Amino acid sequence: MLETIFELTGKDPKSLQQRALKLSEEAGEVAQAVLSATGAPGSSYKAMTLEDVREEAVDAAIVALAILAQASESEEAYLVELDRLVAEKCNKWKTTLATDAAELDPMEP
């Protein structure tokens, strides 16, 4: 599927700026779905479910991956960068979680 995103990005005439704005739009749709699905005051009338949340999250992820694809020189570079960046960002997240846990319970090893 990652290759398909790269291929479709190349066929789509959106500029990088337009794609970034589209990602903002998709993030708003994720937020709207979460608010509705969790019954936030003023949002439950939309009757959205966790299925809607998942769908909107995937839409946002696809647009984010299209931004990465458009900012890459080739499909190979896109795939290498994706692997590298996901590993780097997950390691950072893992470190942050460990630091947060240690701050909450300084007696934990």
TORPA-4810 file (N, C-alpha, C, O; in nm, 3 decimals):
<nodes>
NODE_1_0.081_-0.121_0.000_0.000_0.000_0.000_0.085_0.127_0.000_0.045_0.228_-0.057_M
NODE_2_0.202_0.121_0.063_0.287_0.239_0.066_0.331_0.280_-0.075_0.341_0.398_-0.106_L
NODE_3_0.357_0.180_-0.158_0.395_0.209_-0.296_0.279_0.273_-0.372_0.300_0.361_-0.455_E
NODE_4_0.158_0.229_-0.342_0.039_0.286_-0.406_0.024_0.432_-0.370_-0.011_0.515_-0.454_T
NODE_5_0.050_0.466_-0.244_0.042_0.606_-0.203_0.143_0.690_-0.280_0.112_0.800_-0.325_I
NODE_6_0.265_0.637_-0.295_0.366_0.710_-0.372_0.320_0.730_-0.516_0.331_0.840_-0.571_F
NODE_7_0.268_0.625_-0.576_0.223_0.631_-0.715_0.109_0.731_-0.732_0.112_0.813_-0.824_E
NODE_8_0.011_0.726_-0.645_-0.105_0.816_-0.656_-0.064_0.961_-0.630_-0.118_1.053_-0.692_L
NODE_9_0.030_0.980_-0.539_0.078_1.116_-0.512_0.137_1.177_-0.637_0.115_1.295_-0.666_T
NODE_10_0.212_1.098_-0.713_0.272_1.146_-0.838_0.170_1.183_-0.943_0.197_1.267_-1.029_G
NODE_11_0.053_1.123_-0.937_-0.052_1.150_-1.036_-0.144_1.264_-0.993_-0.220_1.317_-1.075_K
NODE_12_-0.137_1.303_-0.866_-0.225_1.406_-0.810_-0.155_1.541_-0.823_-0.042_1.556_-0.777_D
NODE_13_-0.219_1.641_-0.884_-0.152_1.768_-0.910_-0.140_1.863_-0.790_-0.093_1.975_-0.806_P
NODE_14_-0.181_1.821_-0.671_-0.174_1.911_-0.556_-0.030_1.952_-0.528_0.064_1.874_-0.541_K
NODE_15_-0.015_2.079_-0.488_0.116_2.127_-0.444_0.139_2.078_-0.301_0.048_2.031_-0.235_S
NODE_16_0.262_2.090_-0.257_0.295_2.052_-0.120_0.214_2.136_-0.021_0.167_2.085_0.081_L
NODE_17_0.199_2.263_-0.051_0.119_2.352_0.034_-0.028_2.306_0.038_-0.088_2.302_0.146_Q
NODE_18_-0.084_2.272_-0.075_-0.223_2.225_-0.079_-0.239_2.095_-0.001_-0.339_2.074_0.067_Q
NODE_19_-0.140_2.009_-0.011_-0.145_1.883_0.061_-0.138_1.907_0.213_-0.208_1.841_0.290_R
NODE_20_-0.054_2.001_0.255_-0.043_2.034_0.397_-0.175_2.089_0.449_-0.218_2.056_0.560_A
NODE_21_-0.239_2.173_0.370_-0.370_2.226_0.409_-0.475_2.114_0.415_-0.561_2.114_0.502_L
NODE_22_-0.466_2.020_0.323_-0.556_1.904_0.323_-0.536_1.823_0.451_-0.633_1.772_0.508_K
NODE_23_-0.411_1.809_0.495_-0.385_1.736_0.619_-0.450_1.806_0.737_-0.504_1.740_0.826_L
NODE_24_-0.447_1.938_0.739_-0.515_2.013_0.845_-0.665_1.987_0.843_-0.728_1.971_0.947_S
NODE_25_-0.721_1.984_0.724_-0.863_1.953_0.709_-0.894_1.814_0.762_-0.992_1.795_0.835_E
NODE_26_-0.812_1.718_0.727_-0.834_1.579_0.772_-0.819_1.568_0.924_-0.893_1.493_0.988_E
NODE_27_-0.724_1.642_0.981_-0.707_1.640_1.127_-0.833_1.693_1.196_-0.874_1.643_1.300_A
NODE_28_-0.894_1.795_1.137_-1.020_1.847_1.190_-1.130_1.743_1.185_-1.213_1.734_1.276_G
NODE_29_-1.132_1.665_1.078_-1.233_1.560_1.067_-1.210_1.448_1.168_-1.306_1.390_1.219_E
NODE_30_-1.084_1.418_1.199_-1.053_1.321_1.304_-1.106_1.375_1.437_-1.173_1.303_1.512_V
NODE_31_-1.076_1.499_1.466_-1.121_1.560_1.592_-1.274_1.558_1.602_-1.329_1.526_1.707_A
NODE_32_-1.341_1.593_1.494_-1.487_1.593_1.492_-1.541_1.453_1.521_-1.635_1.438_1.598_Q
NODE_33_-1.483_1.352_1.459_-1.528_1.214_1.480_-1.503_1.170_1.624_-1.589_1.105_1.684_A
NODE_34_-1.388_1.205_1.680_-1.358_1.168_1.819_-1.456_1.235_1.915_-1.509_1.171_2.005_V
NODE_35_-1.479_1.363_1.895_-1.573_1.435_1.982_-1.711_1.371_1.977_-1.774_1.350_2.081_L
NODE_36_-1.758_1.341_1.858_-1.890_1.281_1.843_-1.894_1.140_1.901_-1.987_1.106_1.975_S
NODE_37_-1.795_1.058_1.869_-1.793_0.919_1.914_-1.782_0.906_2.065_-1.828_0.808_2.123_A
NODE_38_-1.720_1.006_2.129_-1.704_1.000_2.274_-1.813_1.079_2.347_-1.810_1.092_2.469_T
NODE_39_-1.908_1.130_2.271_-2.023_1.198_2.332_-1.992_1.332_2.393_-2.056_1.372_2.490_G
NODE_40_-1.894_1.403_2.339_-1.860_1.536_2.390_-1.981_1.628_2.376_-2.052_1.621_2.275_A
NODE_41_-2.005_1.712_2.474_-2.119_1.804_2.465_-2.118_1.884_2.335_-2.016_1.940_2.296_P
NODE_42_-2.232_1.887_2.271_-2.247_1.960_2.146_-2.203_1.885_2.022_-2.212_1.937_1.911_G
NODE_43_-2.155_1.763_2.039_-2.105_1.688_1.924_-2.176_1.555_1.903_-2.165_1.495_1.796_S
NODE_44_-2.249_1.510_2.001_-2.309_1.377_1.992_-2.419_1.368_1.886_-2.451_1.258_1.841_S
NODE_45_-2.476_1.480_1.846_-2.584_1.478_1.746_-2.536_1.421_1.612_-2.618_1.377_1.531_Y
NODE_46_-2.406_1.422_1.588_-2.353_1.370_1.462_-2.354_1.218_1.460_-2.340_1.157_1.354_K
NODE_47_-2.369_1.157_1.576_-2.381_1.011_1.590_-2.267_0.936_1.522_-2.291_0.836_1.454_A
NODE_48_-2.146_0.983_1.539_-2.032_0.914_1.481_-1.984_0.806_1.579_-2.008_0.814_1.699_M
NODE_49_-1.917_0.707_1.525_-1.872_0.593_1.604_-1.720_0.580_1.595_-1.653_0.657_1.526_T
NODE_50_-1.666_0.482_1.667_-1.523_0.457_1.656_-1.485_0.412_1.516_-1.370_0.431_1.474_L
NODE_51_-1.577_0.353_1.443_-1.550_0.320_1.302_-1.522_0.448_1.223_-1.432_0.451_1.140_E
NODE_52_-1.600_0.552_1.250_-1.576_0.681_1.184_-1.440_0.738_1.224_-1.369_0.795_1.141_D
NODE_53_-1.404_0.723_1.352_-1.273_0.770_1.399_-1.162_0.699_1.322_-1.068_0.763_1.275_V
NODE_54_-1.173_0.567_1.310_-1.071_0.490_1.237_-1.061_0.535_1.092_-0.951_0.553_1.040_R
NODE_55_-1.175_0.555_1.028_-1.176_0.597_0.888_-1.110_0.733_0.871_-1.030_0.753_0.779_E
NODE_56_-1.144_0.827_0.958_-1.085_0.961_0.948_-0.936_0.958_0.979_-0.858_1.032_0.919_E
NODE_57_-0.896_0.873_1.073_-0.753_0.861_1.106_-0.674_0.809_0.986_-0.563_0.855_0.959_A
NODE_58_-0.731_0.714_0.914_-0.664_0.660_0.796_-0.656_0.767_0.686_-0.555_0.778_0.618_V
NODE_59_-0.763_0.843_0.670_-0.758_0.953_0.571_-0.643_1.048_0.604_-0.567_1.087_0.514_D
NODE_60_-0.629_1.084_0.730_-0.522_1.174_0.771_-0.385_1.110_0.749_-0.292_1.176_0.704_A
NODE_61_-0.373_0.982_0.780_-0.246_0.912_0.762_-0.207_0.907_0.614_-0.090_0.925_0.580_A
NODE_62_-0.303_0.883_0.527_-0.274_0.877_0.384_-0.224_1.013_0.334_-0.128_1.020_0.257_I
NODE_63_-0.289_1.120_0.377_-0.244_1.253_0.333_-0.105_1.281_0.388_-0.021_1.336_0.316_V
NODE_64_-0.078_1.244_0.513_0.056_1.265_0.570_0.161_1.186_0.491_0.270_1.237_0.464_A
NODE_65_0.129_1.064_0.454_0.222_0.983_0.374_0.240_1.042_0.234_0.349_1.033_0.177_L
NODE_66_0.137_1.101_0.180_0.148_1.166_0.049_0.241_1.287_0.057_0.314_1.316_-0.038_A
NODE_67_0.238_1.357_0.169_0.330_1.470_0.188_0.474_1.418_0.190_0.562_1.476_0.126_I
NODE_68_0.497_1.310_0.263_0.631_1.250_0.266_0.673_1.205_0.126_0.787_1.226_0.085_L
NODE_69_0.580_1.144_0.054_0.611_1.098_-0.082_0.648_1.215_-0.172_0.745_1.208_-0.247_A
NODE_70_0.572_1.322_-0.164_0.598_1.437_-0.250_0.730_1.505_-0.215_0.794_1.565_-0.301_Q
NODE_71_0.771_1.495_-0.090_0.896_1.558_-0.046_1.016_1.466_-0.066_1.128_1.500_-0.027_A
NODE_72_0.995_1.350_-0.128_1.103_1.253_-0.151_1.142_1.252_-0.298_1.059_1.276_-0.386_S
NODE_73_1.271_1.223_-0.324_1.323_1.226_-0.460_1.278_1.106_-0.543_1.270_1.113_-0.665_E
NODE_74_1.249_0.995_-0.474_1.213_0.873_-0.545_1.130_0.785_-0.452_1.121_0.810_-0.332_S
NODE_75_1.071_0.680_-0.510_0.995_0.586_-0.429_1.085_0.516_-0.327_1.047_0.496_-0.212_E
NODE_76_1.204_0.481_-0.371_1.299_0.416_-0.278_1.333_0.509_-0.162_1.334_0.466_-0.047_E
NODE_77_1.361_0.636_-0.192_1.394_0.733_-0.087_1.275_0.750_0.009_1.294_0.762_0.130_A
NODE_78_1.155_0.753_-0.046_1.032_0.763_0.033_1.021_0.648_0.132_0.995_0.669_0.250_Y
NODE_79_1.042_0.526_0.083_1.029_0.408_0.169_1.139_0.403_0.274_1.114_0.367_0.390_L
NODE_80_1.262_0.438_0.235_1.373_0.440_0.330_1.349_0.546_0.438_1.366_0.519_0.557_V
NODE_81_1.310_0.664_0.396_1.283_0.772_0.491_1.169_0.736_0.585_1.175_0.765_0.705_E
NODE_82_1.065_0.676_0.532_0.953_0.636_0.615_0.998_0.539_0.724_0.965_0.558_0.841_L
NODE_83_1.073_0.437_0.686_1.124_0.341_0.786_1.213_0.411_0.888_1.198_0.391_1.008_D
NODE_84_1.304_0.494_0.840_1.397_0.562_0.929_1.324_0.654_1.026_1.349_0.652_1.147_R
NODE_85_1.235_0.735_0.972_1.166_0.832_1.056_1.069_0.768_1.154_1.058_0.812_1.268_L
NODE_86_0.999_0.664_1.112_0.908_0.596_1.204_0.987_0.533_1.318_0.947_0.543_1.434_V
NODE_87_1.099_0.470_1.287_1.183_0.411_1.392_1.234_0.520_1.486_1.229_0.504_1.608_A
NODE_88_1.284_0.629_1.430_1.337_0.739_1.511_1.228_0.798_1.601_1.251_0.819_1.720_E
NODE_89_1.112_0.825_1.544_1.004_0.887_1.621_0.947_0.792_1.726_0.909_0.835_1.835_K
NODE_90_0.940_0.663_1.695_0.893_0.565_1.794_0.992_0.552_1.910_0.952_0.540_2.025_C
NODE_91_1.121_0.555_1.878_1.222_0.549_1.984_1.212_0.672_2.074_1.226_0.662_2.196_N
NODE_92_1.189_0.787_2.013_1.172_0.910_2.092_1.048_0.900_2.181_1.052_0.940_2.297_K
NODE_93_0.941_0.848_2.127_0.817_0.830_2.202_0.841_0.734_2.319_0.797_0.760_2.431_W
NODE_94_0.910_0.624_2.291_0.942_0.525_2.394_1.023_0.588_2.507_0.996_0.564_2.625_K
NODE_95_1.122_0.669_2.471_1.204_0.738_2.570_1.120_0.833_2.653_1.135_0.841_2.775_T
NODE_96_1.032_0.905_2.587_0.944_0.999_2.658_0.854_0.925_2.756_0.835_0.970_2.869_T
NODE_97_0.799_0.813_2.714_0.713_0.734_2.803_0.791_0.684_2.924_0.741_0.687_3.037_L
NODE_98_0.914_0.639_2.901_0.997_0.591_3.012_1.031_0.705_3.107_1.029_0.687_3.229_A
NODE_99_1.061_0.822_3.053_1.092_0.939_3.136_0.970_0.980_3.216_0.980_1.010_3.336_T
NODE_100_0.854_0.983_3.152_0.730_1.019_3.221_0.700_0.921_3.333_0.660_0.962_3.443_D
NODE_101_0.718_0.792_3.307_0.692_0.690_3.408_0.787_0.706_3.527_0.746_0.690_3.642_A
NODE_102_0.913_0.736_3.499_1.012_0.755_3.606_0.978_0.877_3.690_0.998_0.877_3.811_A
NODE_103_0.927_0.980_3.626_0.888_1.101_3.700_0.767_1.075_3.789_0.756_1.132_3.897_E
NODE_104_0.676_0.989_3.743_0.558_0.956_3.822_0.593_0.865_3.939_0.535_0.877_4.047_L
NODE_105_0.688_0.775_3.918_0.728_0.681_4.023_0.881_0.673_4.026_0.940_0.586_3.961_D
NODE_106_0.944_0.762_4.101_1.090_0.763_4.103_1.153_0.636_4.158_1.274_0.618_4.144_P
NODE_107_1.076_0.548_4.219_1.129_0.423_4.274_1.136_0.313_4.169_1.197_0.209_4.193_M
NODE_108_1.075_0.335_4.052_1.079_0.236_3.944_1.217_0.236_3.880_1.276_0.342_3.860_E
NODE_109_1.270_0.116_3.847_1.402_0.111_3.782_1.396_0.158_3.639_1.499_0.160_3.571_P
</nodes>
